[in-house]
Amino acid sequence: MDNLTVHHLVPRQNTKRKKQAPGPTANICSACHRQIHALFDNKVLAVELNTLEKLMNDPQMQKFLAWVRKQNPDKRIAVHR
């Protein structure tokens, strides 16, 4: 899973509206990035899951991470809610 994407830990929607600079980012694989946005809305991401540690400790993400680690890294991973 070499294809990393930039995930804004505080969604850009929240920082743009308040005319703030974009917050911190994390480089994550595209499957994890898509799964995060499939599971959580921007409000939850901005308030509750705004660090990489909080995201990785979320039970839904832990389950996905355990599963995705077993997948072929060359295959595009489908995400589900």
DSSP file (Angstrom, degrees, kcal/mol; ACC not computed):
  #  RESIDUE AA STRUCTURE BP1 BP2  ACC     N-H-->O    O-->H-N    N-H-->O    O-->H-N    TCO  KAPPA ALPHA  PHI   PSI    X-CA   Y-CA   Z-CA
    1    1 A M              0   0    0      0, 0.0    73,-0.1     0, 0.0    71,-0.0   0.000 360.0 360.0 360.0  67.1    0.0    0.0    0.0
    2    2 A D        +     0   0    0     71,-0.2     2,-1.5     1,-0.1    72,-0.1   0.642 360.0  97.6 -81.6 -15.0    2.5    2.5   -1.2
    3    3 A N        -     0   0    0      2,-0.0    27,-1.4     0, 0.0     2,-0.3  -0.593  59.3-175.7 -79.6  93.0   -0.2    5.0   -2.5
    4    4 A L  E     -A   29   0A   0     -2,-1.5     2,-0.3    25,-0.2    25,-0.2  -0.649   8.0-162.7 -91.9 147.7   -0.4    7.4    0.4
    5    5 A T  E     -A   28   0A   0     23,-3.7    23,-2.6    -2,-0.3     2,-0.6  -0.872  25.0-109.5-123.3 158.7   -2.9   10.2    0.6
    6    6 A V  E     -A   27   0A   0     -2,-0.3     2,-0.5    21,-0.2    21,-0.2  -0.802  31.0-165.5 -92.3 120.6   -3.0   13.3    2.8
    7    7 A H  E     -A   26   0A   0     19,-2.9    19,-2.0    -2,-0.6     2,-0.6  -0.928  15.9-138.3-107.1 124.2   -5.7   13.2    5.4
    8    8 A H  E     -A   25   0A   0     -2,-0.5    17,-0.2    17,-0.2     4,-0.1  -0.725   7.8-152.6 -79.4 118.1   -6.6   16.5    7.2
    9    9 A L  S    S+     0   0    0     15,-2.3    -1,-0.2    -2,-0.6    16,-0.1   0.837  94.2  40.6 -65.4 -32.7   -7.0   15.5   10.8
   10   10 A V  S    S-     0   0    0     14,-0.6    13,-0.5    -3,-0.1    -1,-0.2  -0.976 111.8-110.7-109.3 114.9   -9.4   18.5   11.2
   11   11 A P    >>  -     0   0    0      0, 0.0     4,-1.4     0, 0.0     3,-1.3  -0.066  15.0-126.3 -51.0 140.5  -11.5   18.4    8.0
   12   12 A R  H 3> S+     0   0    0      1,-0.3     4,-3.3     2,-0.2     5,-0.4   0.826 107.9  68.4 -56.6 -33.4  -10.8   21.3    5.6
   13   13 A Q  H 3> S+     0   0    0      1,-0.2     4,-1.5     2,-0.2    -1,-0.3   0.885 102.9  45.2 -53.1 -40.6  -14.6   22.1    5.7
   14   14 A N  H <> S+     0   0    0     -3,-1.3     4,-1.1     2,-0.2    -1,-0.2   0.894 116.6  42.7 -73.7 -40.6  -14.2   23.2    9.3
   15   15 A T  H  <>S+     0   0    0     -4,-1.4     5,-3.3     2,-0.2    -2,-0.2   0.876 113.2  51.7 -76.5 -36.3  -11.0   25.3    8.8
   16   16 A K  H ><5S+     0   0    0     -4,-3.3     3,-1.7     3,-0.2    -2,-0.2   0.930 106.8  53.6 -63.3 -45.0  -12.1   26.9    5.6
   17   17 A R  H 3<5S+     0   0    0     -4,-1.5    -1,-0.2    -5,-0.4    -2,-0.2   0.868 113.6  42.5 -58.8 -37.1  -15.5   28.0    7.1
   18   18 A K  T 3<5S-     0   0    0     -4,-1.1    -1,-0.3    -5,-0.1    -2,-0.2   0.338 113.1-119.8 -91.7   6.8  -13.6   29.7   10.0
   19   19 A K  T < 5 +     0   0    0     -3,-1.7     2,-0.3     1,-0.2    -3,-0.2   0.876  65.4 144.8  55.3  41.0  -11.0   31.1    7.6
   20   20 A Q      < -     0   0    0     -5,-3.3    -1,-0.2    -6,-0.1     3,-0.1  -0.686  57.8 -96.0-103.3 159.8   -8.3   29.2    9.5
   21   21 A A        -     0   0    0     -2,-0.3    -1,-0.1     1,-0.1    -3,-0.0  -0.430  56.0 -87.1 -67.6 149.3   -5.2   27.7    8.1
   22   22 A P        -     0   0    0      0, 0.0    -1,-0.1     0, 0.0     3,-0.1  -0.315  50.4-127.5 -57.3 141.6   -5.5   24.0    7.4
   23   23 A G        -     0   0    0    -13,-0.5   -11,-0.0     1,-0.2   -14,-0.0   0.079  45.1 -47.5 -78.5-166.5   -4.7   21.9   10.4
   24   24 A P        -     0   0    0      0, 0.0   -15,-2.3     0, 0.0   -14,-0.6  -0.236  57.1-154.7 -65.3 154.0   -2.3   19.0   10.8
   25   25 A T  E     -A    8   0A   0    -17,-0.2     2,-0.3   -16,-0.1   -17,-0.2  -0.808   7.2-152.5-125.0 166.5   -2.3   16.2    8.3
   26   26 A A  E     -A    7   0A   0    -19,-2.0   -19,-2.9    -2,-0.3     2,-0.7  -0.997  19.3-127.9-138.5 140.2   -1.3   12.6    8.2
   27   27 A N  E     +A    6   0A   0     -2,-0.3     2,-0.3   -21,-0.2   -21,-0.2  -0.803  43.2 162.5 -87.6 117.3   -0.1   10.4    5.3
   28   28 A I  E     -A    5   0A   0    -23,-2.6   -23,-3.7    -2,-0.7    -2,-0.0  -0.901  43.4 -87.8-133.5 161.2   -2.3    7.3    5.2
   29   29 A C  E  >  -A    4   0A   0     -2,-0.3     4,-2.3   -25,-0.2   -25,-0.2  -0.308  39.1-116.2 -67.9 154.9   -3.1    4.7    2.6
   30   30 A S  H  > S+     0   0    0    -27,-1.4     4,-2.6     1,-0.2     5,-0.2   0.844 113.5  56.0 -64.3 -33.4   -6.0    5.4    0.3
   31   31 A A  H  > S+     0   0    0      2,-0.2     4,-2.3     1,-0.2    -1,-0.2   0.933 110.4  44.6 -64.2 -44.6   -8.0    2.4    1.6
   32   32 A C  H  > S+     0   0    0      2,-0.2     4,-2.6     1,-0.2    -2,-0.2   0.899 112.7  52.6 -65.0 -39.7   -7.8    3.7    5.2
   33   33 A H  H  X S+     0   0    0     -4,-2.3     4,-1.8     1,-0.2    -2,-0.2   0.933 111.5  45.1 -61.9 -46.7   -8.6    7.3    4.0
   34   34 A R  H  X S+     0   0    0     -4,-2.6     4,-1.5     1,-0.2    -1,-0.2   0.894 112.7  52.0 -64.7 -38.8  -11.7    6.1    2.2
   35   35 A Q  H  X S+     0   0    0     -4,-2.3     4,-2.1    -5,-0.2     5,-0.2   0.904 106.0  54.2 -65.7 -40.9  -12.8    4.0    5.1
   36   36 A I  H  X S+     0   0    0     -4,-2.6     4,-2.4     1,-0.2    -1,-0.2   0.940 112.3  43.4 -56.7 -48.1  -12.4    6.9    7.6
   37   37 A H  H  < S+     0   0    0     -4,-1.8    -1,-0.2     1,-0.2    -2,-0.2   0.731 112.0  54.2 -75.2 -20.4  -14.7    9.1    5.5
   38   38 A A  H  < S+     0   0    0     -4,-1.5    -1,-0.2    -5,-0.2    -2,-0.2   0.839 116.8  37.3 -75.9 -33.5  -17.1    6.2    4.9
   39   39 A L  H  < S+     0   0    0     -4,-2.1     2,-0.4    -5,-0.1    -2,-0.2   0.848 118.1  40.9 -86.1 -36.2  -17.5    5.7    8.7
   40   40 A F     <  -     0   0    0     -4,-2.4    -1,-0.1    -5,-0.2     2,-0.1  -0.907  68.4-134.8-125.2 140.1  -17.4    9.2   10.1
   41   41 A D     >  -     0   0    0     -2,-0.4     4,-2.2     1,-0.1     3,-0.3  -0.439  38.2-102.0 -83.5 168.0  -18.8   12.5    9.2
   42   42 A N  H  > S+     0   0    0      1,-0.2     4,-2.5     2,-0.2     5,-0.2   0.795 119.2  58.9 -63.2 -29.7  -16.7   15.7    9.3
   43   43 A K  H  > S+     0   0    0      2,-0.2     4,-2.0     1,-0.2     5,-0.3   0.932 108.7  44.1 -65.0 -45.0  -18.2   16.8   12.6
   44   44 A V  H  >>S+     0   0    0     -3,-0.3     4,-2.5     1,-0.2     5,-1.8   0.911 114.2  50.8 -65.2 -42.5  -17.1   13.6   14.4
   45   45 A L  H  <5S+     0   0    0     -4,-2.2    -2,-0.2     3,-0.2    -1,-0.2   0.907 112.2  46.8 -62.2 -41.4  -13.7   13.8   12.7
   46   46 A A  H  <5S+     0   0    0     -4,-2.5    -1,-0.2    -5,-0.2    -2,-0.2   0.875 126.3  25.6 -68.9 -38.2  -13.2   17.5   13.8
   47   47 A V  H  <5S+     0   0    0     -4,-2.0     3,-0.2    -5,-0.2    -2,-0.2   0.878 134.9  19.1 -97.0 -43.4  -14.2   17.0   17.4
   48   48 A E  T  <5S+     0   0    0     -4,-2.5    -3,-0.2    -5,-0.3     3,-0.1   0.790 127.2  36.3-104.2 -32.4  -13.6   13.4   18.4
   49   49 A L  S   <S+     0   0    0     -5,-1.8    -1,-0.2     1,-0.1    -2,-0.1  -0.364  70.2 130.3-122.1  52.6  -11.2   11.8   16.0
   50   50 A N        +     0   0    0     -3,-0.2     2,-0.3    -4,-0.1    -1,-0.1   0.204  60.3  59.7 -98.7  15.6   -8.8   14.7   15.2
   51   51 A T  S  > S-     0   0    0     -3,-0.1     4,-2.2     1,-0.1     5,-0.2  -0.957  82.7-120.9-133.8 158.3   -5.5   12.9   15.9
   52   52 A L  H  > S+     0   0    0     -2,-0.3     4,-2.6     1,-0.2     5,-0.2   0.888 114.9  54.6 -62.8 -38.3   -4.0    9.8   14.3
   53   53 A E  H  > S+     0   0    0      2,-0.2     4,-1.6     1,-0.2    -1,-0.2   0.922 107.8  48.0 -62.1 -45.5   -3.9    8.1   17.7
   54   54 A K  H  > S+     0   0    0      1,-0.2     4,-0.7     2,-0.2    -1,-0.2   0.907 112.8  49.4 -63.2 -41.4   -7.6    8.7   18.2
   55   55 A L  H >< S+     0   0    0     -4,-2.2     3,-0.9     1,-0.2     6,-0.2   0.933 111.6  47.9 -61.7 -45.7   -8.4    7.4   14.8
   56   56 A M  H 3< S+     0   0    0     -4,-2.6    -1,-0.2     1,-0.2    -2,-0.2   0.761 111.3  51.6 -69.2 -24.4   -6.3    4.3   15.3
   57   57 A N  H 3< S+     0   0    0     -4,-1.6    -1,-0.2    -5,-0.2    -2,-0.2   0.526  81.1 110.9 -90.2  -6.2   -7.9    3.6   18.7
   58   58 A D  S <X S-     0   0    0     -3,-0.9     4,-2.7    -4,-0.7     3,-0.2  -0.523  72.3-132.4 -68.1 131.7  -11.4    3.8   17.4
   59   59 A P  H  > S+     0   0    0      0, 0.0     4,-2.0     0, 0.0     5,-0.2   0.856 104.7  51.0 -55.7 -39.2  -13.0    0.3   17.6
   60   60 A Q  H  > S+     0   0    0      1,-0.2     4,-1.8     2,-0.2     5,-0.1   0.903 113.7  44.5 -66.4 -39.7  -14.4    0.5   14.0
   61   61 A M  H  > S+     0   0    0     -3,-0.2     4,-3.3    -6,-0.2     5,-0.2   0.865 109.3  56.2 -72.5 -35.6  -11.0    1.5   12.6
   62   62 A Q  H  X S+     0   0    0     -4,-2.7     4,-2.4     2,-0.2    -2,-0.2   0.920 108.1  48.6 -60.7 -42.3   -9.2   -1.1   14.7
   63   63 A K  H  X S+     0   0    0     -4,-2.0     4,-1.7    -5,-0.2    -1,-0.2   0.929 114.1  45.7 -62.2 -45.4  -11.3   -3.8   13.1
   64   64 A F  H  X S+     0   0    0     -4,-1.8     4,-3.4     1,-0.2     5,-0.2   0.926 112.1  51.2 -63.9 -44.9  -10.7   -2.4    9.6
   65   65 A L  H  X S+     0   0    0     -4,-3.3     4,-1.8     1,-0.2    -2,-0.2   0.894 108.3  51.6 -61.3 -41.1   -7.0   -2.0   10.2
   66   66 A A  H  < S+     0   0    0     -4,-2.4     4,-0.4    -5,-0.2    -1,-0.2   0.899 116.5  41.6 -61.7 -39.4   -6.7   -5.6   11.4
   67   67 A W  H >< S+     0   0    0     -4,-1.7     3,-1.4    -5,-0.2     4,-0.3   0.929 112.5  51.6 -72.8 -46.6   -8.5   -6.8    8.2
   68   68 A V  H >< S+     0   0    0     -4,-3.4     3,-1.4     1,-0.3    -2,-0.2   0.802  98.9  65.1 -67.1 -28.5   -6.7   -4.5    5.8
   69   69 A R  T 3< S+     0   0    0     -4,-1.8    -1,-0.3     1,-0.3    -2,-0.2   0.762 100.8  53.0 -63.0 -23.5   -3.3   -5.5    7.0
   70   70 A K  T <  S+     0   0    0     -3,-1.4    -1,-0.3    -4,-0.4    -2,-0.2   0.518  92.7  98.6 -88.5  -6.5   -4.0   -9.0    5.7
   71   71 A Q  S <  S-     0   0    0     -3,-1.4     6,-0.0    -4,-0.3    -3,-0.0  -0.398  89.1 -91.2 -85.6 159.0   -5.0   -7.9    2.2
   72   72 A N    >   -     0   0    0      1,-0.2     3,-1.6    -2,-0.1    -1,-0.1  -0.538  32.9-144.9 -65.3 120.9   -2.9   -7.8   -1.0
   73   73 A P  T 3  S+     0   0    0      0, 0.0   -71,-0.2     0, 0.0    -1,-0.2   0.689  96.3  57.5 -67.0 -16.1   -1.2   -4.4   -1.0
   74   74 A D  T 3  S+     0   0    0    -73,-0.1     2,-0.3     2,-0.1    -2,-0.1   0.571  91.9  86.6 -88.4  -8.5   -1.4   -4.2   -4.8
   75   75 A K  S <  S-     0   0    0     -3,-1.6     2,-0.4     1,-0.0    -4,-0.0  -0.717  84.6-115.6 -96.2 140.3   -5.2   -4.6   -4.9
   76   76 A R        -     0   0    0     -2,-0.3     2,-0.5     1,-0.1    -2,-0.1  -0.606  34.1-135.8 -72.6 128.8   -7.7   -1.7   -4.5
   77   77 A I        -     0   0    0     -2,-0.4     2,-0.3    -4,-0.1    -1,-0.1  -0.734   7.0-138.2 -92.2 128.4   -9.6   -2.2   -1.3
   78   78 A A        -     0   0    0     -2,-0.5     2,-0.3   -44,-0.0   -47,-0.0  -0.654  20.7-145.2 -80.6 140.8  -13.4   -1.7   -1.3
   79   79 A V        -     0   0    0     -2,-0.3     2,-0.3   -45,-0.0   -47,-0.0  -0.798  13.1-166.1-109.8 153.4  -14.6    0.1    1.8
   80   80 A H              0   0    0     -2,-0.3   -42,-0.1     1,-0.0   -41,-0.0  -0.967 360.0 360.0-136.5 150.4  -17.9   -0.4    3.6
   81   81 A R              0   0    0     -2,-0.3    -1,-0.0   -43,-0.0    -2,-0.0   0.471 360.0 360.0 -73.9 360.0  -19.9    1.6    6.2
